């Protein structure tokens, strides 16, 4: 019973403060649009693929599955190793301390393809970095560990695939959701600090006694104002009438 009453009261507050919630959503959405267009830089995600091993079957099963698993694990660890990262920075002539944070290595289960994903605000920079990291990894694995069954996969143009992460629509949608929650919070806060009495039920709860009736003070004031407005006219009419009688 109490939960139903609380929900009813909550919905009543939402309906009462709906203007506050709508204004908050609009403000947050407009702020999100401004930040997305003029402050936040777009993020691009470039992906380069590395193929590990050969797909050869013997008696319905892949040969050397244990060696293949070890080679996959070694390659995934080797991609973000200092040997590869230092070689990449030297080749591209960059000194990025957060280079490792830009790299994400992905490998689906039972797959021989390792994905090297690089995120950067510069599209061409992300493509170049992803290709250089993957190419350096393949070269170092061939030279240092004499691994032959590893090669670089690229599209027809030889460039990594690239796509834009996020969009203005997604940012505005997230901002609108945040605005709704923020607006509800502001509405509840305004209701909490509002000490005025809204209805007679609050008085009953405060004094612990039933309310027998209520008086509409606004209607009373209107009646008194109308009465005071009519009384001077009636008094003037009686005075004129009385004066006219004495004159006769």
KOLVO-813208 format. One line per field, with one value per residue: y, x, z of N, C-alpha, C in turn; chain; residue in one letter. Coordinates in steps of 0.001 Angstrom, whole numbers, plus 500000, padded with zeros to 6 digits. Atoms other than C-alpha are relative to their C-alpha. Layout:
# residues N
n_c2 <- (Y|...)
n_c1 <- (X|...)
n_c3 <- (Z|...)
ca_c2 <- (Y|...)
ca_c1 <- (X|...)
ca_c3 <- (Z|...)
c_c2 <- (Y|...)
c_c1 <- (X|...)
c_c3 <- (Z|...)
cadena <- (A|...)
residuo <- (A|...)
//
This chain:
# residues 248
n_c2 <- (498796|498839|499898|499456|498592|499333|499918|498991|498701|499755|499607|498665|499039|499933|499214|498622|499383|500439|498896|500068|501158|499724|498993|500639|500863|499132|499370|501012|500411|498922|500009|501154|499667|499044|500675|500966|499320|498995|500305|501381|500402|501335|501099|500979|501325|500715|501415|500792|501412|500883|501404|500872|501405|500420|500804|501324|500986|501396|500815|499181|499075|499173|500535|499172|499038|499485|499007|498852|499258|499328|498928|498936|499327|499270|498849|499014|499346|499349|498781|498843|500089|498867|500199|499521|498601|499146|500007|499196|498589|499609|499978|498876|498793|499449|500298|500001|500801|500715|500813|501311|499861|499855|501283|501077|501253|500829|501322|500780|501399|500934|499250|499847|498612|499051|498641|498898|498854|498761|498867|498713|498904|499779|501197|500494|500439|501293|500996|500212|500642|501390|500764|500104|500929|501365|500359|500178|501240|501121|500009|500396|501420|500783|499857|500408|501343|500811|500480|499782|500064|498785|498985|498840|499974|498652|499996|499912|498812|500118|499128|500540|499479|498927|499522|498965|500509|499041|499061|498905|500502|500797|499090|499269|500956|500188|498754|499907|500931|499369|498857|500482|500340|498769|499236|500626|499668|498596|499917|500529|499063|498847|500431|500202|498698|499244|500243|499575|501067|500176|500411|500173|501263|499705|499432|501126|500737|499203|499810|501266|499879|499890|498668|499964|499176|499068|498711|499458|498598|499195|499692|499066|498681|499460|499581|498782|498908|499651|499378|498645|499207|499672|499198|498545|499598|500029|498888|498759|499956|499676|498592|499142|500143|499313|498577|499563|499953|498798|498853|499890)
n_c1 <- (500829|499123|499278|500912|500162|498756|499950|500984|499428|498893|500578|500583|498888|499532|500970|499969|498722|499684|499317|498595|499374|499873|498950|498709|499672|499633|498699|498947|499889|499315|498597|499360|499795|498894|498737|499688|499665|498945|498970|499534|499492|500466|499067|500007|499522|499407|499786|499123|500144|498838|500382|499049|500046|500654|501199|499850|500733|499564|501024|501111|499582|498854|498730|499191|500883|499330|499019|500749|500477|498851|499598|500999|499783|498722|500167|500833|499138|498863|500439|499891|498721|499095|499235|500823|500383|498820|499687|501027|499738|498786|500289|500908|499404|500936|499682|501313|499961|501264|500172|500540|501424|500763|500011|500837|499780|501201|499934|501199|499738|499801|499631|498568|499770|499818|500343|499284|500907|499384|500928|499323|500829|499593|500336|498814|499056|500444|499733|498552|499523|500459|499237|498600|499917|500203|498875|498823|500187|499730|498564|499223|500258|499258|498547|499527|500448|499990|501365|500310|501444|500646|499948|500864|501175|500474|501000|499461|499147|498885|500188|500873|501364|500132|501361|500144|500598|500960|500600|500712|501308|499786|499644|501201|500866|499425|500234|501417|500243|499407|500853|501220|499668|499637|501233|500765|499303|500289|501403|500112|499322|500882|501132|499506|499797|501259|500667|501396|500992|500638|501399|500470|499504|498768|500394|500453|498825|499224|500678|500562|501455|500668|500411|501446|500355|498983|500501|499295|499746|500035|501404|500449|499462|500722|501331|499855|499635|501204|500915|499507|500178|501407|500476|499960|501040|501271|500026|500182|501393|500867|499755|500689|501430|500313|499871|501111|501206|499961|500202|501427)
n_c3 <- (500000|499931|501257|500996|499687|500358|501459|500394|499651|500921|501286|499817|500031|501389|500772|499515|500387|501355|500698|499580|500643|501435|500173|499721|501137|501117|499720|500083|501402|500725|499561|500631|501415|500080|499692|501052|501251|499920|498987|500102|501305|500403|499787|501089|499619|501131|499686|500876|499653|500129|500087|499315|500394|501235|499792|500616|499226|500002|499354|499532|498965|500369|499508|499112|499340|498819|500448|500491|498834|499402|500899|499848|498717|500068|500880|499302|499007|500655|500699|499114|499285|500271|501243|501116|499819|500212|501433|500680|499723|500715|501439|500292|499400|499017|498597|499359|498775|499873|501199|499639|499679|501246|500708|499460|500729|499927|500629|499696|499634|501120|501195|500207|500386|498905|500425|499356|500073|499519|499932|500004|500512|501383|500753|500692|498979|499490|501033|500090|498768|499980|500997|499577|498866|500493|500872|499152|499253|500903|500327|498817|499738|500999|499814|498671|499616|501223|500237|501412|500236|499510|501054|499856|500859|500311|501056|501363|500097|499087|498839|498963|499973|499019|499791|498978|498762|499454|500938|499347|499550|498793|498906|499588|499302|498661|499267|499650|498880|498811|499669|499337|498618|499307|499800|498911|498760|499663|499603|498631|499107|499824|499168|498636|499370|499991|498716|500035|499866|501299|499887|498623|499453|499287|498692|499175|499551|499053|498706|499564|499853|501301|500435|500184|501149|500462|500456|501156|499674|501218|500283|498967|500323|501147|499539|499195|500903|500743|499038|499732|501212|500128|498859|500221|500935|499295|499040|500767|500460|498846|499612|500971|499760|498742|500223|500829|499141|499187|500861|500229)
ca_c2 <- (500000|502409|501571|502360|505667|506560|505761|507879|510742|510350|510520|513553|515310|514412|515855|518949|519591|518499|521952|521650|518210|519326|522416|520302|517779|520575|522296|519085|518081|521472|521318|517854|519089|522017|519837|517209|519761|522242|520641|516850|515450|512495|509141|506716|502988|501287|497493|495384|491582|488976|485355|482752|479298|477372|475771|472156|469195|465687|463156|465925|467881|470701|469550|470853|472487|472795|474584|476824|477777|478592|480656|482618|483364|484369|486673|488403|489089|490108|492796|495115|494228|496922|495348|496092|499418|500849|499790|501398|504689|504741|503963|506595|509059|509567|509639|508739|507596|506462|504377|501115|502458|503141|499490|496753|493157|490951|487256|485365|481853|479146|481791|482018|485722|488312|491806|494815|497722|501278|504251|507792|511214|511304|508885|508622|508379|505478|503631|504139|503097|499933|498838|499573|497669|494618|494656|495076|492197|489863|490876|490491|487108|485884|487216|486553|483338|482062|481713|481265|480567|484135|486839|490184|490399|493594|494605|495085|498539|497338|499686|498746|499099|502262|503489|506356|505527|507184|509831|513081|511251|508794|511601|513547|510418|509822|513487|513307|510266|512018|515112|513078|511667|515056|516715|514191|514785|518566|518086|515950|518456|521375|519396|518579|522240|523371|523733|525043|522980|521514|519923|519184|515691|517145|519110|515953|514221|517109|517618|514079|515201|514936|518075|518961|521545|524109|527739|529129|532417|533563|533293|535104|537932|538268|538424|541037|543102|542952|543834|546827|547958|547884|549525|553062|553184|552142|554704|557485|556555|556695|560048|561572|560186|561531|564987|565222|564546|567429|569767|568990)
ca_c1 <- (500000|502789|504674|501571|501108|504798|504612|501499|503233|506290|504183|502395|505743|506832|503628|503902|507555|507315|508446|511658|512354|511708|513916|516709|516540|516659|519606|521630|520845|521906|525067|525820|525344|527687|530361|530100|530381|532916|534869|535045|537130|535824|537443|538399|539016|541393|541668|544483|544371|547089|546618|548275|549115|547656|544242|545172|543028|544122|541371|538792|540823|543326|546918|549203|546355|548497|551265|548687|547219|550667|551486|548227|548870|552474|551463|548765|551290|554006|551921|551944|555486|558200|560051|557175|556104|559631|560220|556936|557731|561181|559817|557065|559287|556786|557082|553680|553640|550011|550614|549855|546469|545437|545950|543374|544155|541154|540876|537598|537362|538546|539790|543259|542908|544224|542766|544962|542624|543931|541834|542922|541416|543295|541888|545054|547153|545041|545342|549101|549624|547513|549289|552746|552070|550727|553501|556202|554736|554826|558379|559690|557985|559571|563036|563293|561286|561589|557821|556780|553064|552114|551206|549483|545941|544835|542053|542460|544005|546389|544917|543382|539625|538625|535377|534188|533382|530244|528063|526250|522908|524283|525812|522527|520588|522980|522714|518901|518883|521251|519021|515944|517611|519075|515690|513968|516659|516150|512381|512701|515143|512777|509947|512093|512917|509328|507786|504406|501274|499811|496535|494459|495893|499244|497502|495775|499145|500707|498047|496701|493068|490519|489712|486021|486076|488082|487649|488579|490214|490479|486718|486146|488446|486646|483277|484491|486000|482752|480779|482997|482651|478817|478462|479679|477250|474328|475323|475497|472093|470529|472153|470821|467399|467449|468639|465923|463210|464388|464390|460767)
ca_c3 <- (500000|500908|497725|495643|497436|496955|493238|492921|494701|492485|489324|490729|491255|487710|486265|488412|487501|483862|482667|484689|483233|479636|479996|481499|478642|476057|477742|478072|474476|473122|475224|473832|470251|470873|472448|469696|466882|468220|471102|470800|467967|465924|466652|463876|464214|461771|461640|460146|460072|460579|459493|461707|460308|457368|457092|456321|457403|458357|459146|459531|462078|461768|462087|464809|466727|469847|467961|466326|469695|471065|467967|468309|471969|471282|468439|470520|473289|470853|469102|472159|473238|473502|470574|468196|469700|469765|466173|465108|466837|465279|461804|461969|463853|466660|470436|471799|475430|475109|471989|473762|474934|471334|470331|470865|469875|469058|468289|468041|469397|466996|464566|463063|462311|464759|464458|465236|466022|466424|467549|466815|466065|462744|460152|458064|461202|462483|459157|458971|462584|462266|459100|460527|463752|461929|459344|462014|464006|461004|460105|463667|464083|460861|461706|465446|465783|462200|461979|458359|458697|459497|457020|456716|455320|453579|451228|447479|447948|450612|453253|456593|456946|458825|460311|462485|466104|467451|465783|466518|466753|469304|471375|471372|472379|475282|476261|476193|478482|480888|480693|481667|484772|485646|485156|487417|490027|489857|490066|493199|494685|494067|495611|498638|499299|498726|502241|501100|501827|498670|499871|502943|503283|504297|507083|508318|508440|510354|513052|513146|512954|510144|508160|508290|505501|503566|502603|499219|500217|496628|496141|499448|498405|495077|496836|499329|496540|494561|497702|498478|494892|495069|498507|497541|494642|496844|499477|496866|495484|498984|499689|496474|497231|500796|499655|497061|499717|501939|498963|498281)
c_c2 <- (501250|500194|500604|501483|500778|500148|501054|501402|500367|500460|501379|501075|500157|500848|501465|500730|499631|501085|499999|498866|500272|501019|499412|499114|500834|500621|498999|499549|501051|500074|498845|500266|500956|499361|499055|500685|500873|499648|498596|499678|498617|498949|498975|498700|499267|498574|499351|498564|499224|498554|499141|498566|499773|499113|498679|498961|498604|499220|500870|500988|500789|499427|501012|501076|500594|501058|501264|500860|500772|501179|501176|500797|500825|501253|501105|500755|500835|501329|501240|499975|501216|499858|500567|501484|500943|500062|500862|501486|500497|500115|501191|501322|500712|499614|500140|499077|499173|499116|498660|500067|500130|498666|499000|498769|499095|498672|499210|498540|499123|500726|500139|501417|500876|501413|501017|501266|501206|501100|501291|501047|500325|498714|499405|499508|498647|498889|499677|499243|498533|499143|499805|499010|498554|499538|499758|498700|498794|499901|499519|498529|499117|500022|499410|498555|499041|499336|500339|500060|501179|501068|501072|499920|501446|499905|500173|501183|499939|500881|499315|500592|501016|500422|501016|499424|501067|500923|501083|499538|499199|500891|500764|499082|499752|501238|500151|499094|500579|501181|499586|499689|501243|500851|499430|500299|501433|500169|499501|500940|501237|499647|499827|501331|500863|499647|500410|498787|499902|499652|499742|498719|500198|500585|498893|499192|500753|500076|498723|500029|500117|501437|499966|500815|500909|501245|500472|501495|500887|500381|501009|501404|500627|500489|501291|501196|500456|500700|501420|500910|500439|500930|501503|500466|500016|501141|501323|500135|500346|501451|500974|499949|500747|501496|500546|500115|501258|501241|500215|500535)
c_c1 <- (500860|500759|499113|499795|501250|500131|499036|500518|501145|499487|499358|501082|500520|499056|500030|501251|500408|500731|501485|500729|500223|501107|501386|500438|500448|501386|501141|500197|500725|501474|500765|500278|501181|501345|500405|500489|501242|501136|500574|500444|499453|501087|499831|500644|500482|500348|500869|499980|501284|499508|501106|499813|499320|498811|500128|499354|500619|498979|498906|500368|501207|501267|500699|499163|500654|501030|499309|499491|501130|500463|499026|500237|501282|499872|499198|500824|501091|499607|500212|501284|500864|500785|499239|499720|501173|500389|499007|500246|501236|499741|499129|500517|499014|500468|498708|500034|498730|499727|499359|498507|499141|499798|499117|500206|498794|500231|498765|500365|500036|500306|501512|500375|500071|499751|500788|499166|500680|498958|500792|499040|500331|499765|501220|501050|499633|500280|501484|500530|499594|500791|501455|500161|499861|501182|501278|499917|500328|501489|500833|499785|500755|501500|500479|499648|499940|498642|499621|498499|499273|500152|498951|498853|499559|498956|500668|500940|501215|499900|499119|498598|499890|498546|499998|499270|499081|499467|499291|498657|500134|500334|498789|499053|500505|499776|498559|499660|500560|499146|498727|500272|500361|498770|499144|500655|499744|498561|499800|500659|499150|498808|500432|500144|498739|499222|498537|499082|499206|498520|499662|500527|501322|499704|499530|501173|500800|499334|499363|498501|499360|499585|498506|499593|501150|499337|500870|500195|499942|498576|499463|500488|499264|498617|500071|500321|498779|499001|500420|499809|498541|499514|500096|498921|498636|499899|499769|498564|499060|500154|499295|498508|499571|500066|498829|498717|499984|499732|498529|499303)
c_c3 <- (500000|498691|498913|500218|499602|498489|499488|500291|499070|498636|500073|499960|498578|499156|500401|499519|498579|499220|500340|499297|498512|499740|500239|498845|498808|500198|499858|498555|499173|500378|499358|498521|499839|500259|498874|498730|500094|500967|499803|498576|499638|500183|498879|500484|498749|500429|498936|500500|499742|499993|500601|499506|498670|500343|499232|500903|499849|500813|500618|501081|499518|500624|500885|500688|501239|499629|499503|501152|500667|499132|500067|501280|499985|499143|500678|501044|499343|499356|500858|500820|499675|498709|498811|500131|499781|498521|499218|500212|499255|498501|499624|500561|500923|501387|500803|501207|500184|498778|500322|500295|498749|499281|500747|499121|500214|499285|500419|500272|498744|498681|499922|499569|501247|499463|500821|499787|500636|499960|500108|499450|498546|499205|499304|500984|500565|498993|499909|501213|500046|499026|500443|501142|499520|499149|500804|500783|499136|499695|501170|500326|499016|500256|501317|500323|498819|499763|498567|499738|500659|498919|500237|499001|499799|498914|498642|499833|500914|501230|501029|499881|501130|500079|501134|501206|500574|498916|500785|500544|501289|501190|500510|500763|501423|500853|500434|501179|501299|500448|500709|501469|500810|500275|501109|501344|500444|500446|501431|501003|500249|500884|501454|500740|500015|501268|499999|500061|498705|500111|501459|500626|500733|501374|500924|500527|501041|501368|500519|500213|498628|499701|499691|498776|499632|499452|498847|500221|498763|499655|500992|499713|498828|500403|500804|499115|499216|500905|500306|498796|499851|501102|499775|499042|500660|500988|499290|499522|501127|500427|499077|500220|501234|499818|499194|500808|500842|499175|499693|501245)
cadena <- (A|A|A|A|A|A|A|A|A|A|A|A|A|A|A|A|A|A|A|A|A|A|A|A|A|A|A|A|A|A|A|A|A|A|A|A|A|A|A|A|A|A|A|A|A|A|A|A|A|A|A|A|A|A|A|A|A|A|A|A|A|A|A|A|A|A|A|A|A|A|A|A|A|A|A|A|A|A|A|A|A|A|A|A|A|A|A|A|A|A|A|A|A|A|A|A|A|A|A|A|A|A|A|A|A|A|A|A|A|A|A|A|A|A|A|A|A|A|A|A|A|A|A|A|A|A|A|A|A|A|A|A|A|A|A|A|A|A|A|A|A|A|A|A|A|A|A|A|A|A|A|A|A|A|A|A|A|A|A|A|A|A|A|A|A|A|A|A|A|A|A|A|A|A|A|A|A|A|A|A|A|A|A|A|A|A|A|A|A|A|A|A|A|A|A|A|A|A|A|A|A|A|A|A|A|A|A|A|A|A|A|A|A|A|A|A|A|A|A|A|A|A|A|A|A|A|A|A|A|A|A|A|A|A|A|A|A|A|A|A|A|A|A|A|A|A|A|A)
residuo <- (X|X|X|X|X|X|X|X|X|X|X|X|X|X|X|X|X|X|X|X|X|X|X|X|X|X|X|X|X|X|X|X|X|X|X|X|X|X|X|X|X|X|X|X|X|X|X|X|X|X|X|X|X|X|X|X|X|X|X|X|X|X|X|X|X|X|X|X|X|X|X|X|X|X|X|X|X|X|X|X|X|X|X|X|X|X|X|X|X|X|X|X|X|X|X|X|X|X|X|X|X|X|X|X|X|X|X|X|X|X|X|X|X|X|X|X|X|X|X|X|X|X|X|X|X|X|X|X|X|X|X|X|X|X|X|X|X|X|X|X|X|X|X|X|X|X|X|X|X|X|X|X|X|X|X|X|X|X|X|X|X|X|X|X|X|X|X|X|X|X|X|X|X|X|X|X|X|X|X|X|X|X|X|X|X|X|X|X|X|X|X|X|X|X|X|X|X|X|X|X|X|X|X|X|X|X|X|X|X|X|X|X|X|X|X|X|X|X|X|X|X|X|X|X|X|X|X|X|X|X|X|X|X|X|X|X|X|X|X|X|X|X|X|X|X|X|X|X)
//
